[in-house]
Amino acid sequence: MSRFSERNGLYPPDAEITARHEAPEALRATLIGLAYRSGLKPSDLRRLVCDALFLAPDANNWSETPNIDEEVRGYLRDCDWFHAYDIIEIIYRYLVTHPNIGAFLGDVSGLHGHALFEGELNRYFRFSGLGWQLSNGIIEYRGTEVFEDTLQDAAKQLNAVNRHTSAYELHEAIRDLSRRPEPDVTGAIQHAMAALECVARDVGESKDTLGTIVSRRRDLFPAPLDIVVEKAWGWSSNFGRHLQEGKSPSIEEAELLVGISGSLCRYFASKLK
């Protein structure tokens, strides 16, 4: 059974993204609660957490509650922030490979354990302003709602016109932004521009680089977007491929370029139709 808000289409706007490289105490507590709701017992969760953190379970703790539960909470409370996200992925994979685990009796959603875990965790991410999302068991970078919609639609349209290489490069750009504990911003820039260059070559019927295509085929881009693309290509050459000491791009700049690439890839995909 769905919630009152879901039945009535009442959804608050996503909270502004304020954190990525941290795992707040509230997330760690929510993670434990969702694991239990999804069907895990404290002893199940302890085994997964100990495996992830290379810890030995306390042999003196036998009872599920409060002993093992408190032990798990201590492990989650003290671990590095990025290990908390590792544990999220481990829990999801365990739930997928153990479909017979029943959801907590108090849960009336009717979802399988892994689906409940993913859906509720992503709802928490949006509610709390954490810049991550769980997608098919992988923690990925989450931008603003517009950013997410643009990239998802771009990948969908590229695949629809059989431009799978460009769609793959966009996906790799997101993976680079999602790397922990530090994002690979230069890799994200390189993959984003590779996606745009690949599809621009198809539309422009050229094997040239994106920079050359823009200079020769101004008709491919509605003015003044041709200048935007030309400048973006030059910027990515300086900060994505030819780095200078002390001038590394920021994650915000990488996200901006990935978003621009996604929008233009979607535009080209529509032309290829």
Secondary structure as UniProt FT lines:
FT   HELIX           4..7
FT   TURN            8..9
FT   HELIX           25..37
FT   TURN            38..39
FT   HELIX           42..53
FT   TURN            59..60
FT   HELIX           64..68
FT   HELIX           69..78
FT   HELIX           81..97
FT   TURN            99..100
FT   TURN            105..106
FT   HELIX           113..128
FT   STRAND          132..135
FT   TURN            136..137
FT   STRAND          138..141
FT   HELIX           145..160
FT   TURN            161..162
FT   HELIX           164..177
FT   HELIX           185..204
FT   HELIX           210..216
FT   HELIX           218..220
FT   TURN            223..224
FT   HELIX           225..236
FT   HELIX           237..241
FT   TURN            245..246
FT   HELIX           251..272
//
